């Protein structure tokens, strides 16, 4: 048996545990990445599932829309064909009805022609009556004749009296207008007579002025003859003045003679 001296103490027993190794920065990053992957993996799976669900929903809705449009289009085609056939049938019915009415109309016309040919007196009377109704002048005559039949004699007398009064008023107005025109004509005639006398007096005055101008012209001619006897140096200035006065007198005399001729052309003796 071993003794106490030989048995080692608990402090001197060799340790079986290894000392802890110091952790580095790369180990920490790898641990963090593994934890992040473990945490985000469920979220990614959920997102993928939701995307698949949305894709399936969109595909189903597209299929439903295509099917509904196909069914709607087929319904529209069937209904349009039904309406078109119905329209054709209705047009055929209308055409057949129009044909029936045309046959009836032509039949009535033929019957009327036959009746008119078999009863000429009635036909002529109807034609005359239609002529009185349609034409303007016979219609007016017929209107007045029927009006006279239905109106009394007193009404006709009152209408005639009113028309006579209107005619009297119009005649009185015409008389008043004629009297006014006669007064204006007499005034114009008086003015014409006064104008003629004034023109005659003016013509006589013009003739007197013409005679005066003729005398001036003769005097200028005599003065010109006297100036010829004088020396030219002294008489040249007076000779030009006398010649100009004589020409002016002649021009005035000719102008006044034309005015007298105008007065004479109006039938006024001067």
BALOBA-1460 file (C-alpha; in Angstrom, 3 decimals):
// residues 270
<rec num="1" residu="x" x="0.000" y="0.000" z="0.000"/>
<rec num="2" residu="x" x="1.354" y="3.295" z="-0.655"/>
<rec num="3" residu="x" x="1.967" y="5.612" z="2.064"/>
<rec num="4" residu="x" x="0.864" y="9.134" z="2.554"/>
<rec num="5" residu="x" x="4.218" y="10.439" z="1.512"/>
<rec num="6" residu="x" x="4.058" y="8.624" z="-1.751"/>
<rec num="7" residu="x" x="0.505" y="9.682" z="-2.666"/>
<rec num="8" residu="x" x="0.500" y="12.965" z="-4.350"/>
<rec num="9" residu="x" x="-1.550" y="15.897" z="-3.078"/>
<rec num="10" residu="x" x="-4.515" y="17.256" z="-4.853"/>
<rec num="11" residu="x" x="-2.624" y="20.418" z="-5.689"/>
<rec num="12" residu="x" x="0.010" y="18.429" z="-7.482"/>
<rec num="13" residu="x" x="-2.424" y="16.402" z="-9.676"/>
<rec num="14" residu="x" x="-2.050" y="17.148" z="-13.361"/>
<rec num="15" residu="x" x="-4.953" y="19.031" z="-14.956"/>
<rec num="16" residu="x" x="-6.884" y="17.238" z="-17.704"/>
<rec num="17" residu="x" x="-8.607" y="20.472" z="-19.157"/>
<rec num="18" residu="x" x="-6.873" y="22.394" z="-21.916"/>
<rec num="19" residu="x" x="-6.564" y="26.139" z="-21.605"/>
<rec num="20" residu="x" x="-9.224" y="28.148" z="-23.659"/>
<rec num="21" residu="x" x="-8.045" y="29.381" z="-27.064"/>
<rec num="22" residu="x" x="-8.490" y="33.090" z="-27.671"/>
<rec num="23" residu="x" x="-11.412" y="33.966" z="-30.127"/>
<rec num="24" residu="x" x="-10.452" y="35.870" z="-33.279"/>
<rec num="25" residu="x" x="-12.421" y="38.438" z="-35.443"/>
<rec num="26" residu="x" x="-13.078" y="35.933" z="-38.291"/>
<rec num="27" residu="x" x="-14.783" y="33.521" z="-35.936"/>
<rec num="28" residu="x" x="-17.147" y="36.305" z="-34.772"/>
<rec num="29" residu="x" x="-18.146" y="37.270" z="-38.289"/>
<rec num="30" residu="x" x="-18.827" y="33.655" z="-39.274"/>
<rec num="31" residu="x" x="-21.012" y="33.216" z="-36.218"/>
<rec num="32" residu="x" x="-22.984" y="36.395" z="-36.988"/>
<rec num="33" residu="x" x="-23.508" y="35.340" z="-40.620"/>
<rec num="34" residu="x" x="-24.786" y="31.926" z="-39.609"/>
<rec num="35" residu="x" x="-27.225" y="33.501" z="-37.153"/>
<rec num="36" residu="x" x="-28.441" y="36.024" z="-39.785"/>
<rec num="37" residu="x" x="-28.983" y="33.223" z="-42.299"/>
<rec num="38" residu="x" x="-30.910" y="31.192" z="-39.765"/>
<rec num="39" residu="x" x="-33.131" y="34.217" z="-38.970"/>
<rec num="40" residu="x" x="-33.771" y="35.343" z="-42.618"/>
<rec num="41" residu="x" x="-34.367" y="31.898" z="-44.113"/>
<rec num="42" residu="x" x="-38.019" y="31.698" z="-42.947"/>
<rec num="43" residu="x" x="-38.766" y="35.203" z="-44.314"/>
<rec num="44" residu="x" x="-37.375" y="34.303" z="-47.718"/>
<rec num="45" residu="x" x="-39.426" y="31.102" z="-47.831"/>
<rec num="46" residu="x" x="-42.556" y="33.045" z="-46.881"/>
<rec num="47" residu="x" x="-41.904" y="35.659" z="-49.603"/>
<rec num="48" residu="x" x="-41.448" y="32.948" z="-52.223"/>
<rec num="49" residu="x" x="-44.696" y="31.296" z="-51.189"/>
<rec num="50" residu="x" x="-46.559" y="34.628" z="-51.383"/>
<rec num="51" residu="x" x="-45.120" y="35.321" z="-54.859"/>
<rec num="52" residu="x" x="-46.228" y="31.893" z="-56.065"/>
<rec num="53" residu="x" x="-49.720" y="32.530" z="-54.636"/>
<rec num="54" residu="x" x="-49.952" y="35.920" z="-56.398"/>
<rec num="55" residu="x" x="-48.803" y="34.429" z="-59.691"/>
<rec num="56" residu="x" x="-51.400" y="31.677" z="-59.443"/>
<rec num="57" residu="x" x="-54.119" y="34.228" z="-58.607"/>
<rec num="58" residu="x" x="-53.197" y="36.419" z="-61.606"/>
<rec num="59" residu="x" x="-53.147" y="33.425" z="-63.924"/>
<rec num="60" residu="x" x="-56.562" y="32.291" z="-62.665"/>
<rec num="61" residu="x" x="-58.062" y="35.767" z="-63.132"/>
<rec num="62" residu="x" x="-56.639" y="35.981" z="-66.654"/>
<rec num="63" residu="x" x="-58.130" y="32.605" z="-67.515"/>
<rec num="64" residu="x" x="-61.497" y="33.658" z="-66.091"/>
<rec num="65" residu="x" x="-61.438" y="36.938" z="-68.061"/>
<rec num="66" residu="x" x="-60.565" y="35.133" z="-71.305"/>
<rec num="67" residu="x" x="-63.330" y="32.604" z="-70.782"/>
<rec num="68" residu="x" x="-65.891" y="35.299" z="-69.970"/>
<rec num="69" residu="x" x="-64.900" y="37.363" z="-73.034"/>
<rec num="70" residu="x" x="-65.164" y="34.292" z="-75.235"/>
<rec num="71" residu="x" x="-68.607" y="33.487" z="-73.867"/>
<rec num="72" residu="x" x="-69.717" y="37.148" z="-74.237"/>
<rec num="73" residu="x" x="-68.462" y="37.303" z="-77.816"/>
<rec num="74" residu="x" x="-70.287" y="34.078" z="-78.675"/>
<rec num="75" residu="x" x="-73.471" y="35.471" z="-77.082"/>
<rec num="76" residu="x" x="-73.144" y="38.714" z="-79.083"/>
<rec num="77" residu="x" x="-72.701" y="36.776" z="-82.313"/>
<rec num="78" residu="x" x="-75.728" y="34.614" z="-81.624"/>
<rec num="79" residu="x" x="-77.906" y="37.581" z="-80.626"/>
<rec num="80" residu="x" x="-76.792" y="39.647" z="-83.647"/>
<rec num="81" residu="x" x="-77.620" y="36.788" z="-85.962"/>
<rec num="82" residu="x" x="-81.017" y="36.453" z="-84.292"/>
<rec num="83" residu="x" x="-81.697" y="40.223" z="-84.619"/>
<rec num="84" residu="x" x="-80.578" y="40.232" z="-88.258"/>
<rec num="85" residu="x" x="-82.850" y="37.337" z="-89.114"/>
<rec num="86" residu="x" x="-85.688" y="39.017" z="-87.208"/>
<rec num="87" residu="x" x="-85.132" y="42.271" z="-89.142"/>
<rec num="88" residu="x" x="-85.195" y="40.419" z="-92.444"/>
<rec num="89" residu="x" x="-88.428" y="38.721" z="-91.431"/>
<rec num="90" residu="x" x="-90.010" y="42.058" z="-90.453"/>
<rec num="91" residu="x" x="-88.928" y="43.630" z="-93.763"/>
<rec num="92" residu="x" x="-90.470" y="40.736" z="-95.621"/>
<rec num="93" residu="x" x="-93.710" y="41.234" z="-93.676"/>
<rec num="94" residu="x" x="-93.722" y="44.986" z="-94.450"/>
<rec num="95" residu="x" x="-93.083" y="44.297" z="-98.117"/>
<rec num="96" residu="x" x="-95.970" y="41.834" z="-98.252"/>
<rec num="97" residu="x" x="-98.268" y="44.354" z="-96.484"/>
<rec num="98" residu="x" x="-97.259" y="47.122" z="-98.915"/>
<rec num="99" residu="x" x="-98.031" y="44.797" z="-101.815"/>
<rec num="100" residu="x" x="-101.473" y="44.107" z="-100.334"/>
<rec num="101" residu="x" x="-102.185" y="47.846" z="-99.924"/>
<rec num="102" residu="x" x="-101.008" y="48.540" z="-103.475"/>
<rec num="103" residu="x" x="-103.322" y="45.882" z="-104.813"/>
<rec num="104" residu="x" x="-106.196" y="47.397" z="-102.838"/>
<rec num="105" residu="x" x="-105.366" y="50.903" z="-104.057"/>
<rec num="106" residu="x" x="-105.185" y="49.917" z="-107.700"/>
<rec num="107" residu="x" x="-108.385" y="47.942" z="-107.272"/>
<rec num="108" residu="x" x="-110.161" y="50.995" z="-105.827"/>
<rec num="109" residu="x" x="-108.825" y="53.159" z="-108.653"/>
<rec num="110" residu="x" x="-110.087" y="50.690" z="-111.253"/>
<rec num="111" residu="x" x="-113.469" y="50.569" z="-109.547"/>
<rec num="112" residu="x" x="-113.620" y="54.394" z="-109.509"/>
<rec num="113" residu="x" x="-112.755" y="54.577" z="-113.206"/>
<rec num="114" residu="x" x="-115.413" y="52.020" z="-114.015"/>
<rec num="115" residu="x" x="-118.004" y="53.909" z="-111.940"/>
<rec num="116" residu="x" x="-117.058" y="57.217" z="-113.577"/>
<rec num="117" residu="x" x="-117.349" y="55.679" z="-117.029"/>
<rec num="118" residu="x" x="-120.739" y="54.171" z="-116.222"/>
<rec num="119" residu="x" x="-122.112" y="57.453" z="-114.676"/>
<rec num="120" residu="x" x="-120.887" y="60.372" z="-116.818"/>
<rec num="121" residu="x" x="-123.383" y="62.923" z="-115.398"/>
<rec num="122" residu="x" x="-122.290" y="62.377" z="-111.808"/>
<rec num="123" residu="x" x="-118.641" y="62.465" z="-112.860"/>
<rec num="124" residu="x" x="-119.040" y="65.790" z="-114.672"/>
<rec num="125" residu="x" x="-120.877" y="67.282" z="-111.672"/>
<rec num="126" residu="x" x="-118.118" y="66.161" z="-109.324"/>
<rec num="127" residu="x" x="-115.471" y="67.595" z="-111.678"/>
<rec num="128" residu="x" x="-117.270" y="70.952" z="-111.791"/>
<rec num="129" residu="x" x="-117.545" y="71.000" z="-108.006"/>
<rec num="130" residu="x" x="-113.857" y="70.252" z="-107.626"/>
<rec num="131" residu="x" x="-113.084" y="73.011" z="-110.120"/>
<rec num="132" residu="x" x="-115.064" y="75.508" z="-108.021"/>
<rec num="133" residu="x" x="-113.264" y="74.378" z="-104.881"/>
<rec num="134" residu="x" x="-109.712" y="74.165" z="-106.266"/>
<rec num="135" residu="x" x="-109.504" y="77.154" z="-108.618"/>
<rec num="136" residu="x" x="-109.030" y="80.587" z="-107.013"/>
<rec num="137" residu="x" x="-111.530" y="82.779" z="-108.850"/>
<rec num="138" residu="x" x="-114.459" y="80.300" z="-108.822"/>
<rec num="139" residu="x" x="-113.723" y="79.599" z="-105.171"/>
<rec num="140" residu="x" x="-113.977" y="83.305" z="-104.386"/>
<rec num="141" residu="x" x="-117.255" y="83.629" z="-106.287"/>
<rec num="142" residu="x" x="-118.649" y="80.584" z="-104.511"/>
<rec num="143" residu="x" x="-117.529" y="82.005" z="-101.161"/>
<rec num="144" residu="x" x="-119.265" y="85.342" z="-101.704"/>
<rec num="145" residu="x" x="-122.442" y="83.678" z="-102.965"/>
<rec num="146" residu="x" x="-122.644" y="81.385" z="-99.942"/>
<rec num="147" residu="x" x="-121.865" y="84.381" z="-97.712"/>
<rec num="148" residu="x" x="-124.802" y="86.252" z="-99.240"/>
<rec num="149" residu="x" x="-127.062" y="83.286" z="-98.653"/>
<rec num="150" residu="x" x="-126.219" y="83.097" z="-94.960"/>
<rec num="151" residu="x" x="-126.121" y="86.839" z="-94.231"/>
<rec num="152" residu="x" x="-129.238" y="88.980" z="-93.814"/>
<rec num="153" residu="x" x="-130.244" y="92.036" z="-95.830"/>
<rec num="154" residu="x" x="-129.588" y="94.341" z="-92.870"/>
<rec num="155" residu="x" x="-126.003" y="93.148" z="-92.620"/>
<rec num="156" residu="x" x="-125.524" y="93.694" z="-96.347"/>
<rec num="157" residu="x" x="-126.997" y="97.218" z="-96.068"/>
<rec num="158" residu="x" x="-124.725" y="98.064" z="-93.134"/>
<rec num="159" residu="x" x="-121.696" y="96.843" z="-95.061"/>
<rec num="160" residu="x" x="-122.711" y="98.867" z="-98.115"/>
<rec num="161" residu="x" x="-123.271" y="101.969" z="-95.936"/>
<rec num="162" residu="x" x="-119.808" y="101.588" z="-94.376"/>
<rec num="163" residu="x" x="-118.201" y="101.259" z="-97.778"/>
<rec num="164" residu="x" x="-120.059" y="104.365" z="-99.039"/>
<rec num="165" residu="x" x="-118.798" y="106.331" z="-96.027"/>
<rec num="166" residu="x" x="-115.254" y="105.197" z="-96.720"/>
<rec num="167" residu="x" x="-115.600" y="106.286" z="-100.349"/>
<rec num="168" residu="x" x="-116.942" y="109.686" z="-99.267"/>
<rec num="169" residu="x" x="-114.038" y="110.188" z="-96.908"/>
<rec num="170" residu="x" x="-111.552" y="109.276" z="-99.637"/>
<rec num="171" residu="x" x="-113.284" y="111.665" z="-102.069"/>
<rec num="172" residu="x" x="-113.206" y="114.497" z="-99.515"/>
<rec num="173" residu="x" x="-109.508" y="113.873" z="-98.990"/>
<rec num="174" residu="x" x="-108.954" y="113.984" z="-102.741"/>
<rec num="175" residu="x" x="-110.862" y="117.275" z="-102.959"/>
<rec num="176" residu="x" x="-108.757" y="118.799" z="-100.188"/>
<rec num="177" residu="x" x="-105.553" y="117.682" z="-101.890"/>
<rec num="178" residu="x" x="-106.749" y="119.035" z="-105.246"/>
<rec num="179" residu="x" x="-107.603" y="122.403" z="-103.663"/>
<rec num="180" residu="x" x="-104.129" y="122.583" z="-102.109"/>
<rec num="181" residu="x" x="-102.566" y="121.776" z="-105.455"/>
<rec num="182" residu="x" x="-104.709" y="124.394" z="-107.200"/>
<rec num="183" residu="x" x="-103.625" y="127.034" z="-104.680"/>
<rec num="184" residu="x" x="-100.002" y="126.045" z="-105.163"/>
<rec num="185" residu="x" x="-100.424" y="126.186" z="-108.929"/>
<rec num="186" residu="x" x="-101.986" y="129.643" z="-108.751"/>
<rec num="187" residu="x" x="-99.179" y="130.847" z="-106.507"/>
<rec num="188" residu="x" x="-96.638" y="129.390" z="-108.884"/>
<rec num="189" residu="x" x="-98.396" y="131.065" z="-111.802"/>
<rec num="190" residu="x" x="-98.330" y="134.365" z="-109.979"/>
<rec num="191" residu="x" x="-94.667" y="133.861" z="-109.211"/>
<rec num="192" residu="x" x="-94.102" y="133.024" z="-112.865"/>
<rec num="193" residu="x" x="-95.884" y="136.195" z="-113.965"/>
<rec num="194" residu="x" x="-93.880" y="138.236" z="-111.493"/>
<rec num="195" residu="x" x="-90.738" y="136.512" z="-112.663"/>
<rec num="196" residu="x" x="-91.563" y="137.266" z="-116.278"/>
<rec num="197" residu="x" x="-92.128" y="140.923" z="-115.496"/>
<rec num="198" residu="x" x="-88.897" y="140.994" z="-113.515"/>
<rec num="199" residu="x" x="-87.077" y="139.330" z="-116.405"/>
<rec num="200" residu="x" x="-88.598" y="141.797" z="-118.850"/>
<rec num="201" residu="x" x="-87.511" y="144.700" z="-116.682"/>
<rec num="202" residu="x" x="-84.046" y="143.180" z="-116.293"/>
<rec num="203" residu="x" x="-83.826" y="142.737" z="-120.053"/>
<rec num="204" residu="x" x="-84.715" y="146.337" z="-120.612"/>
<rec num="205" residu="x" x="-82.104" y="147.409" z="-118.084"/>
<rec num="206" residu="x" x="-79.563" y="145.173" z="-119.795"/>
<rec num="207" residu="x" x="-80.400" y="146.751" z="-123.127"/>
<rec num="208" residu="x" x="-79.820" y="150.173" z="-121.602"/>
<rec num="209" residu="x" x="-76.433" y="149.027" z="-120.298"/>
<rec num="210" residu="x" x="-75.651" y="147.607" z="-123.755"/>
<rec num="211" residu="x" x="-76.439" y="150.957" z="-125.318"/>
<rec num="212" residu="x" x="-74.210" y="152.660" z="-122.730"/>
<rec num="213" residu="x" x="-71.400" y="150.207" z="-123.494"/>
<rec num="214" residu="x" x="-71.858" y="150.855" z="-127.186"/>
<rec num="215" residu="x" x="-71.609" y="154.612" z="-126.546"/>
<rec num="216" residu="x" x="-68.439" y="154.071" z="-124.482"/>
<rec num="217" residu="x" x="-67.010" y="152.007" z="-127.290"/>
<rec num="218" residu="x" x="-67.795" y="154.735" z="-129.835"/>
<rec num="219" residu="x" x="-66.286" y="157.388" z="-127.598"/>
<rec num="220" residu="x" x="-63.155" y="155.299" z="-127.178"/>
<rec num="221" residu="x" x="-62.912" y="154.922" z="-130.928"/>
<rec num="222" residu="x" x="-63.220" y="158.714" z="-131.409"/>
<rec num="223" residu="x" x="-60.652" y="159.337" z="-128.685"/>
<rec num="224" residu="x" x="-58.325" y="156.904" z="-130.393"/>
<rec num="225" residu="x" x="-58.675" y="158.919" z="-133.637"/>
<rec num="226" residu="x" x="-57.855" y="162.131" z="-131.737"/>
<rec num="227" residu="x" x="-54.809" y="160.511" z="-130.159"/>
<rec num="228" residu="x" x="-53.475" y="159.585" z="-133.577"/>
<rec num="229" residu="x" x="-53.085" y="163.287" z="-134.400"/>
<rec num="230" residu="x" x="-50.885" y="163.816" z="-131.333"/>
<rec num="231" residu="x" x="-47.180" y="162.914" z="-131.303"/>
<rec num="232" residu="x" x="-46.439" y="159.309" z="-130.521"/>
<rec num="233" residu="x" x="-44.233" y="160.042" z="-127.547"/>
<rec num="234" residu="x" x="-47.027" y="161.880" z="-125.765"/>
<rec num="235" residu="x" x="-50.018" y="159.809" z="-126.964"/>
<rec num="236" residu="x" x="-48.613" y="156.279" z="-126.659"/>
<rec num="237" residu="x" x="-49.540" y="155.941" z="-122.964"/>
<rec num="238" residu="x" x="-53.118" y="157.229" z="-123.466"/>
<rec num="239" residu="x" x="-53.586" y="155.180" z="-126.630"/>
<rec num="240" residu="x" x="-52.997" y="151.863" z="-124.792"/>
<rec num="241" residu="x" x="-55.441" y="152.835" z="-122.012"/>
<rec num="242" residu="x" x="-58.114" y="153.829" z="-124.518"/>
<rec num="243" residu="x" x="-57.691" y="150.569" z="-126.444"/>
<rec num="244" residu="x" x="-58.054" y="148.491" z="-123.261"/>
<rec num="245" residu="x" x="-61.203" y="150.428" z="-122.250"/>
<rec num="246" residu="x" x="-62.719" y="149.913" z="-125.688"/>
<rec num="247" residu="x" x="-62.037" y="146.136" z="-125.580"/>
<rec num="248" residu="x" x="-63.528" y="145.830" z="-122.072"/>
<rec num="249" residu="x" x="-66.657" y="147.723" z="-123.175"/>
<rec num="250" residu="x" x="-67.013" y="145.421" z="-126.166"/>
<rec num="251" residu="x" x="-66.677" y="142.286" z="-124.004"/>
<rec num="252" residu="x" x="-69.324" y="143.525" z="-121.557"/>
<rec num="253" residu="x" x="-71.653" y="144.393" z="-124.414"/>
<rec num="254" residu="x" x="-71.313" y="140.917" z="-125.918"/>
<rec num="255" residu="x" x="-71.956" y="139.228" z="-122.550"/>
<rec num="256" residu="x" x="-75.051" y="141.336" z="-121.902"/>
<rec num="257" residu="x" x="-76.322" y="140.610" z="-125.403"/>
<rec num="258" residu="x" x="-76.147" y="136.877" z="-124.624"/>
<rec num="259" residu="x" x="-78.227" y="137.381" z="-121.465"/>
<rec num="260" residu="x" x="-80.868" y="139.254" z="-123.447"/>
<rec num="261" residu="x" x="-80.953" y="136.399" z="-125.953"/>
<rec num="262" residu="x" x="-81.561" y="133.902" z="-123.108"/>
<rec num="263" residu="x" x="-84.499" y="135.975" z="-121.851"/>
<rec num="264" residu="x" x="-85.948" y="136.107" z="-125.358"/>
<rec num="265" residu="x" x="-85.620" y="132.329" z="-125.702"/>
<rec num="266" residu="x" x="-87.961" y="131.913" z="-122.676"/>
<rec num="267" residu="x" x="-90.734" y="133.681" z="-124.668"/>
<rec num="268" residu="x" x="-90.396" y="137.063" z="-122.962"/>
<rec num="269" residu="x" x="-90.326" y="140.010" z="-125.312"/>
<rec num="270" residu="x" x="-87.791" y="142.620" z="-124.275"/>
